[in-house]
Amino acid sequence: MHKARPEQWVKNYADMLFAVALQKTNSREVAEDLVQDTFLSAIKALENYRGEASEKNWLFTILNNKVIDYYRKKGRRQTTETYLADTEAAFDDSLYNNGHITGSTWRAGWSSEADANINDKDFQQVLSNCLDKVPVKMKPVFISKYFHDLPPDEICAMFEISNANLWVIMHRVKVILKNCLTHNWFSNT
């Protein structure tokens, strides 16, 4: 049985909830409102929380309901097919120029010292800039996997994507990051 700890919600879940809401709405303002509404609804429903689901899953369920309500009010729903089409277009826009891969995306030569750069503040800034180039619909999925270390089945449920789509997104983001890091970090070191 799980115990709710509302005093920890913002610290523990706000970033992940925001990433999901942003991915689903593609609007920072709407995502911020949905996360706030999620926390308010959870506070109001706290006495009904029985702890059968983890606190995180309970909050994500509330958020998903808020997203559904948002789209109902707008008179449309975002389907998986729309998500896949948007993801494909975003990937193409990020990597290709008139059908050709930009730069030397597949350039070899990443040194074995690459792991040593992870603690370098300059590298972290370049990595952050490269992450900003990742399409908005892919970024929270990637961050959930590699920064929050969430299991694939949880990520798929959170973003309402298939396991196959998850790994396609992971691959595409890795290609984008490799291209960006190759041009902005490894070519300068």
C-alpha positions, -999 to +999 in steps of 0.1 A: +000+000+000+014+034-011+011+066+010+006+099-007+031+126+001+017+158-015+046+179-001+069+160-024+048+161-056+063+191-072+099+180-065+094+144-075+069+146-104+065+181-118+092+178-145+079+144-157+043+155-157+052+187-176+072+167-202+043+144-208+018+173-209+041+192-233+045+162-255+007+156-257-003+193-262+028+209-279+021+240-258+041+251-228+013+272-214-013+244-218+012+219-203+018+242-173-019+246-167-025+209-170+002+201-144-013+226-120-048+212-126-034+177-120-019+188-086-051+206-076-073+177-085-050+153-066-052+175-035-090+176-038-091+138-042-065+130-016-090+115+008-100+090-019-065+079-026-063+043-012-027+037-022-034+008-045-015+024-073+018+042-068+016+079-062+033+085-095+009+063-115-020+080-097-008+115-107-001+104-143-036+090-145-051+123-133-029+141-159-040+118-187-076+125-178-069+163-179-053+159-213-084+140-226-106+167-212-085+194-228-089+178-262-126+172-257-130+209-251-111+217-282-133+192-301-105+170-313-083+141-301-047+134-309-044+098-321-014+076-322-013+079-360-011+117-357+017+113-331+036+090-354+031+113-384+043+143-364+073+124-351+083+114-386+080+149-399+100+163-369+127+137-374+130+146-411+131+183-404+159+178-378+181+156-399+175+161-435+177+190-460+159+183-493+162+146-488+199+145-479+214+139-445+229+171-432+265+172-423+283+140-414+257+124-393+273+090-395+309+102-390+329+076-371+358+086-348+341+091-315+369+084-291+368+060-262+373+091-240+337+103-248+324+090-214+350+111-196+333+143-210+300+137-192+312+156-161+327+185-181+306+217-177+313+228-212+302+194-225+271+195-205+262+229-220+268+216-255+247+185-247+219+207-234+220+228-266+219+196-286+189+183-266+171+216-275+174+205-311+155+173-305+119+176-317+095+185-289+075+152-293+106+131-290+125+148-262+103+139-232+103+102-243+141+102-246+145+120-212+121+096-195+143+067-207+178+080-203+176+107-176+148+093-154+157+057-162+120+046-164+113+012-177+101+009-214+066-004-205+060+025-182+072+050-209+050+034-235+020+037-212+028+073-202+031+085-238+006+061-252+030+047-278+039+012-288+071-005-278+083-005-314+077+033-316+096+039-284+127+023-299+123+041-332+122+074-312+152+064-291+172+056-323+162+089-340+171+110-310+205+092-307+212+100-343+202+137-338+224+139-307+253+122-323+252+145-353+250+176-331+277+164-306+300+154-335+297+190-350+297+210-317+319+190-294+340+163-309+351+183-339+365+210-314+382+187-289 
